[in-house]
Amino acid sequence: MAQINLVSSHSGVQDEISNRASDTDNHVGARIRERRVMLGLSQKQMADLIGVTYQQAHKYERGMNRVSAGRLYEIAQVLRVPVGYFFEGLGNMENTELPARQRMCLEVARNFVQIEDERHQEAISQLARALAVKD
């Protein structure tokens, strides 16, 4: 009987560890996606740069597949951030969904980097500065 309780107790600990691991995987994946979008890269472009398939990159971003340390280092190099970037905010994991405002900022950044004409980029930058000035 004691052995059954020990096994049951061990299973509960394993479940808790597994949940924390998947929470971490989801957080790291969300941070990968966030940075990729900020740089204006598609999943396919990032996948090509790190030497994996589009599907694998997608699974990393969704937290479906765990990213190995070596692969995370490669991703950090491609996305031009330190490896620690992917773990920032990990303690604040109440909600891994991006707030609407943050999603909008990411979309603005993604669209901005796709504007080829530097004069247009500068005009948008000046407009944003003008609108941000508080009266």
Secondary structure, DSSP 8 states (H G I E B T S, - for coil): -HHHHHHHHHHHHHHHHHHHHHHHHHHHHHHHHHHHHHTT--HHHHHHHHT--HHHHHHHHHTSS---HHHHHHHHHHHTS-GGGGGTTTT--S--S--HHHHHHHHHHHHHHT---HHHHHHHHHHHHHHHS--
